[in-house]
Amino acid sequence: MITIKYLCPFRSPTGQVHEVVVTLSDNEVGDVLRHRALGRGAGAPGGPLEKGYAWHHAVKEVPVDYMPLFEQAHLVQ
């Protein structure tokens, strides 16, 4: 099975950047691949579906007052 990992950066209240690496679950990867196969843009590599799944996991890894830096998230190989 394909593995999809994302690095999701956050800014702390003191201005430091903290990076969280998350891996999509098998079900999430399957969903993304289904969307790609059906030609839906949301499932495209780097598309909103896979980034949405990644951020859903990442926000659970940092304190609530950390600000997500959405534009800086990227796929990790």
DSSP file (Angstrom, degrees, kcal/mol; ACC not computed):
  #  RESIDUE AA STRUCTURE BP1 BP2  ACC     N-H-->O    O-->H-N    N-H-->O    O-->H-N    TCO  KAPPA ALPHA  PHI   PSI    X-CA   Y-CA   Z-CA
    1    1 A M              0   0    0      0, 0.0     2,-0.2     0, 0.0    25,-0.0   0.000 360.0 360.0 360.0 151.7    0.0    0.0    0.0
    2    2 A I        -     0   0    0     24,-0.1     2,-0.5     1,-0.0    27,-0.1  -0.519 360.0-144.6 -76.1 142.7    1.1    3.6   -0.6
    3    3 A T        -     0   0    0     -2,-0.2     2,-0.5    74,-0.0    22,-0.1  -0.935   9.7-164.4-109.6 133.3    2.1    5.7    2.4
    4    4 A I        +     0   0    0     -2,-0.5    20,-2.7    20,-0.3     2,-0.4  -0.974  12.2 177.3-119.1 120.0    1.3    9.4    2.5
    5    5 A K  E     -AB  23  76A   0     71,-0.6    71,-2.8    -2,-0.5     2,-0.4  -0.939   7.3-165.8-122.0 144.2    3.1   11.5    5.0
    6    6 A Y  E     -AB  22  75A   0     16,-2.4    16,-2.6    -2,-0.4     2,-0.6  -0.973  17.9-141.7-128.9 144.3    2.9   15.2    5.6
    7    7 A L  E     -AB  21  74A   0     67,-2.8    67,-1.8    -2,-0.4    14,-0.2  -0.935  24.1-171.0 -99.9 120.0    5.1   17.7    7.5
    8    8 A C  E     -A   20   0A   0     12,-3.4    12,-2.0    -2,-0.6     2,-0.2  -0.944   7.2-153.6-117.6 110.8    2.7   20.2    9.1
    9    9 A P  E     -A   19   0A   0      0, 0.0    60,-2.6     0, 0.0     2,-0.3  -0.571  10.2-171.1 -88.0 149.4    4.3   23.3   10.7
   10   10 A F  E     -AC  18  68A   0      8,-2.8     8,-3.0    58,-0.2     2,-0.5  -0.959  18.7-133.4-132.7 150.0    2.9   25.3   13.6
   11   11 A R  E     -AC  17  67A   0     56,-2.8    56,-2.8    -2,-0.3     6,-0.2  -0.929  22.5-141.3-105.7 127.7    3.9   28.6   15.2
   12   12 A S    >   -     0   0    0      4,-3.3     3,-2.0    -2,-0.5    54,-0.1  -0.333  31.2-100.9 -77.9 165.6    3.9   28.6   19.0
   13   13 A P  T 3  S+     0   0    0      0, 0.0    -1,-0.1     0, 0.0    53,-0.1   0.755 125.6  55.2 -58.9 -23.2    2.8   31.7   21.0
   14   14 A T  T 3  S-     0   0    0      2,-0.1    -3,-0.0     0, 0.0    -2,-0.0   0.457 123.3-105.0 -89.5  -0.7    6.5   32.6   21.4
   15   15 A G  S <  S+     0   0    0     -3,-2.0     2,-0.2     1,-0.3     0, 0.0   0.387  74.3 137.2  96.6  -3.2    7.0   32.6   17.6
   16   16 A Q        -     0   0    0     -5,-0.1    -4,-3.3     1,-0.1     2,-0.5  -0.492  51.4-128.2 -76.3 147.5    8.9   29.3   17.4
   17   17 A V  E     -A   11   0A   0     -6,-0.2     2,-0.4    -2,-0.2    -6,-0.2  -0.850  22.9-169.4 -98.2 128.3    8.0   26.9   14.5
   18   18 A H  E     -A   10   0A   0     -8,-3.0    -8,-2.8    -2,-0.5     2,-0.4  -0.963   8.8-149.9-117.0 132.9    7.3   23.3   15.5
   19   19 A E  E     -A    9   0A   0     -2,-0.4     2,-0.4   -10,-0.2   -12,-0.0  -0.866   8.2-167.0-108.4 136.5    6.9   20.7   12.8
   20   20 A V  E     -A    8   0A   0    -12,-2.0   -12,-3.4    -2,-0.4     2,-0.5  -0.983   7.7-154.1-121.0 128.0    4.7   17.6   13.1
   21   21 A V  E     -A    7   0A   0     -2,-0.4     2,-0.3   -14,-0.2   -14,-0.2  -0.903  19.6-177.9-102.2 126.9    5.0   14.7   10.6
   22   22 A V  E     -A    6   0A   0    -16,-2.6   -16,-2.4    -2,-0.5     2,-0.5  -0.904  18.3-145.9-124.8 152.8    1.8   12.7   10.3
   23   23 A T  E     -A    5   0A   0     -2,-0.3   -18,-0.2   -18,-0.2     2,-0.1  -0.970  22.4-124.2-117.9 130.3    1.0    9.6    8.3
   24   24 A L        -     0   0    0    -20,-2.7   -20,-0.3    -2,-0.5    30,-0.0  -0.434  32.2-110.4 -69.8 146.1   -2.5    9.1    6.8
   25   25 A S     >  -     0   0    0     -2,-0.1     4,-2.7     1,-0.1     5,-0.2  -0.239  29.2-104.7 -69.9 164.9   -4.3    5.9    7.8
   26   26 A D  H  > S+     0   0    0      1,-0.2     4,-2.4     2,-0.2     5,-0.2   0.890 123.3  51.4 -58.2 -40.4   -4.8    3.1    5.3
   27   27 A N  H  > S+     0   0    0      2,-0.2     4,-2.0     1,-0.2    -1,-0.2   0.896 110.3  48.4 -65.2 -39.7   -8.5    4.1    5.0
   28   28 A E  H  > S+     0   0    0      2,-0.2     4,-2.5     1,-0.2    -2,-0.2   0.913 111.3  49.6 -66.6 -42.9   -7.6    7.7    4.3
   29   29 A V  H  X S+     0   0    0     -4,-2.7     4,-2.8     1,-0.2     5,-0.2   0.919 110.4  51.5 -61.2 -43.1   -5.0    6.7    1.7
   30   30 A G  H  X S+     0   0    0     -4,-2.4     4,-2.2    -5,-0.2    -1,-0.2   0.894 109.5  49.7 -60.3 -40.3   -7.6    4.5    0.0
   31   31 A D  H  X S+     0   0    0     -4,-2.0     4,-2.2     2,-0.2    -2,-0.2   0.926 111.4  48.2 -64.1 -45.6  -10.1    7.4    0.0
   32   32 A V  H  X S+     0   0    0     -4,-2.5     4,-2.1     1,-0.2    -2,-0.2   0.927 112.5  48.7 -60.7 -45.9   -7.4    9.7   -1.6
   33   33 A L  H  X S+     0   0    0     -4,-2.8     4,-2.6     1,-0.2    -1,-0.2   0.862 109.0  53.4 -65.4 -35.7   -6.6    7.1   -4.2
   34   34 A R  H  X S+     0   0    0     -4,-2.2     4,-1.9    -5,-0.2    -1,-0.2   0.926 108.7  49.4 -62.6 -44.6  -10.2    6.5   -5.0
   35   35 A H  H  <>S+     0   0    0     -4,-2.2     5,-2.7     1,-0.2     4,-0.3   0.894 111.5  49.4 -62.3 -39.6  -10.7   10.3   -5.6
   36   36 A R  H ><5S+     0   0    0     -4,-2.1     3,-1.5     7,-0.3    -2,-0.2   0.933 109.7  50.7 -63.5 -45.7   -7.6   10.3   -7.9
   37   37 A A  H 3<5S+     0   0    0     -4,-2.6    -1,-0.2     1,-0.3    -2,-0.2   0.827 110.2  50.1 -63.3 -31.3   -8.9    7.3   -9.9
   38   38 A L  T 3<5S-     0   0    0     -4,-1.9    -1,-0.3    -5,-0.2    -2,-0.2   0.443 117.1-114.4 -86.8  -0.1  -12.3    9.0  -10.4
   39   39 A G  T < 5 +     0   0    0     -3,-1.5     2,-0.5    -4,-0.3    -3,-0.2   0.721  62.1 152.7  76.3  21.6  -10.5   12.2  -11.6
   40   40 A R    > < -     0   0    0     -5,-2.7     3,-1.6    -6,-0.2    -1,-0.3  -0.760  43.5-142.3 -87.3 126.0  -11.7   14.3   -8.6
   41   41 A G  G >  S+     0   0    0     -2,-0.5     3,-1.6     1,-0.3     8,-0.1   0.745  93.6  71.7 -59.8 -27.0   -9.2   17.1   -8.0
   42   42 A A  G 3  S+     0   0    0      1,-0.3     7,-2.1     5,-0.1     8,-0.7   0.790  99.5  48.2 -62.8 -25.9   -9.6   16.8   -4.2
   43   43 A G  G <  S+     0   0    0     -3,-1.6    -7,-0.3    -8,-0.2    -1,-0.3   0.428  84.6 121.4 -93.7   1.0   -7.7   13.6   -4.3
   44   44 A A  S X  S-     0   0    0     -3,-1.6     3,-3.2    -4,-0.2     6,-0.3  -0.215  83.5 -78.4 -60.8 153.7   -4.8   14.9   -6.5
   45   45 A P  T 3  S+     0   0    0      0, 0.0    -1,-0.2     0, 0.0    -2,-0.1  -0.347 125.1   9.9 -54.4 126.1   -1.3   14.8   -5.0
   46   46 A G  T 3  S+     0   0    0      1,-0.2    -2,-0.1    -3,-0.1    -3,-0.1   0.538 103.1 146.7  78.3   7.0   -1.1   17.7   -2.6
   47   47 A G    <>  -     0   0    0     -3,-3.2     4,-2.1     1,-0.1     5,-0.2  -0.130  65.5 -98.0 -74.2 171.6   -4.8   18.2   -3.0
   48   48 A P  H  > S+     0   0    0      0, 0.0     4,-2.1     0, 0.0     5,-0.2   0.771 116.7  59.6 -64.4 -27.3   -7.2   19.4   -0.3
   49   49 A L  H  > S+     0   0    0     -7,-2.1     4,-2.1     2,-0.2    -6,-0.2   0.968 110.8  38.2 -67.2 -51.3   -8.4   15.9    0.7
   50   50 A E  H  > S+     0   0    0     -8,-0.7     4,-2.2    -6,-0.3    -1,-0.2   0.877 117.7  50.4 -70.4 -34.8   -5.1   14.5    1.7
   51   51 A K  H  X S+     0   0    0     -4,-2.1     4,-2.8     2,-0.2     5,-0.2   0.879 108.5  53.9 -67.7 -35.9   -4.0   17.8    3.3
   52   52 A G  H  X S+     0   0    0     -4,-2.1     4,-2.0    -5,-0.2    -2,-0.2   0.922 109.4  47.0 -61.9 -44.4   -7.2   17.9    5.2
   53   53 A Y  H  X S+     0   0    0     -4,-2.1     4,-1.6     2,-0.2    -2,-0.2   0.922 112.4  50.7 -61.8 -43.4   -6.6   14.4    6.6
   54   54 A A  H  X S+     0   0    0     -4,-2.2     4,-2.6     1,-0.2     3,-0.3   0.934 111.5  46.1 -62.0 -47.0   -3.0   15.4    7.5
   55   55 A W  H  X S+     0   0    0     -4,-2.8     4,-2.3     1,-0.2    -1,-0.2   0.855 105.6  61.2 -65.7 -33.4   -4.0   18.6    9.3
   56   56 A H  H  < S+     0   0    0     -4,-2.0     4,-0.3    -5,-0.2    -1,-0.2   0.902 113.0  37.3 -58.1 -40.8   -6.8   16.6   11.2
   57   57 A H  H >< S+     0   0    0     -4,-1.6     3,-1.1    -3,-0.3     4,-0.3   0.905 114.0  55.9 -75.1 -43.2   -4.0   14.4   12.7
   58   58 A A  H >< S+     0   0    0     -4,-2.6     3,-2.1     1,-0.3     4,-0.3   0.865  97.9  59.5 -63.4 -39.6   -1.4   17.2   13.1
   59   59 A V  G >< S+     0   0    0     -4,-2.3     3,-0.6     1,-0.3    -1,-0.3   0.738  98.8  60.9 -64.6 -19.7   -3.6   19.5   15.3
   60   60 A K  G <  S+     0   0    0     -3,-1.1    -1,-0.3    -4,-0.3    -2,-0.2   0.620  98.3  59.7 -77.5 -12.6   -3.9   16.7   17.8
   61   61 A E  G <  S+     0   0    0     -3,-2.1    -1,-0.2    -4,-0.3    -2,-0.2   0.487 102.2  52.3 -96.8  -4.8   -0.1   16.7   18.3
   62   62 A V  S <  S-     0   0    0     -3,-0.6   -42,-0.0    -4,-0.3     4,-0.0  -0.879  94.2 -85.7-129.4 160.3    0.3   20.3   19.5
   63   63 A P    >   -     0   0    0      0, 0.0     3,-1.8     0, 0.0    -2,-0.1  -0.266  44.2-111.1 -60.8 153.9   -1.2   22.5   22.2
   64   64 A V  T 3  S+     0   0    0      1,-0.3    -4,-0.0    -4,-0.1    -5,-0.0   0.716 113.0  62.9 -63.3 -22.6   -4.4   24.3   21.2
   65   65 A D  T 3  S+     0   0    0      2,-0.1     2,-0.4     0, 0.0    -1,-0.3   0.404  78.0 106.6 -87.1   5.5   -2.7   27.8   21.2
   66   66 A Y    <   -     0   0    0     -3,-1.8   -54,-0.2    -7,-0.1    -4,-0.1  -0.690  69.1-133.0 -83.3 136.0   -0.3   26.8   18.3
   67   67 A M  E     -C   11   0A   0    -56,-2.8   -56,-2.8    -2,-0.4     2,-0.2  -0.784  16.3-128.6 -92.9 121.9   -1.2   28.4   15.0
   68   68 A P  E     -C   10   0A   0      0, 0.0     2,-0.9     0, 0.0   -58,-0.2  -0.465   6.8-147.2 -67.5 138.4   -1.2   26.1   12.0
   69   69 A L    >   +     0   0    0    -60,-2.6     3,-1.9     1,-0.2     4,-0.4  -0.677  24.5 177.0-103.2  74.6    0.9   27.3    9.0
   70   70 A F  G >  S+     0   0    0     -2,-0.9     3,-1.3     1,-0.3    -1,-0.2   0.813  71.2  56.2 -53.3 -41.5   -1.4   25.8    6.4
   71   71 A E  G 3  S+     0   0    0      1,-0.3    -1,-0.3    -3,-0.2    -2,-0.0   0.689 104.2  55.4 -68.3 -17.1    0.5   27.1    3.3
   72   72 A Q  G <  S+     0   0    0     -3,-1.9    -1,-0.3   -63,-0.1    -2,-0.2   0.463  77.1 115.4 -98.0  -1.7    3.8   25.6    4.5
   73   73 A A    <   +     0   0    0     -3,-1.3     2,-0.3    -4,-0.4   -65,-0.2  -0.423  43.4 176.1 -66.9 141.2    2.5   22.0    4.8
   74   74 A H  E     -B    7   0A   0    -67,-1.8   -67,-2.8    -2,-0.1     2,-0.1  -0.995  34.2 -95.0-150.0 157.8    4.2   19.6    2.3
   75   75 A L  E     -B    6   0A   0     -2,-0.3     2,-0.5   -69,-0.2   -69,-0.3  -0.418  34.2-146.3 -68.4 138.3    4.4   16.0    1.4
   76   76 A V  E      B    5   0A   0    -71,-2.8   -71,-0.6    -2,-0.1    -1,-0.0  -0.930 360.0 360.0-109.5 130.1    7.3   14.0    2.9
   77   77 A Q              0   0    0     -2,-0.5    -1,-0.1   -73,-0.1   -74,-0.0   0.428 360.0 360.0 -95.8 360.0    8.8   11.2    0.8
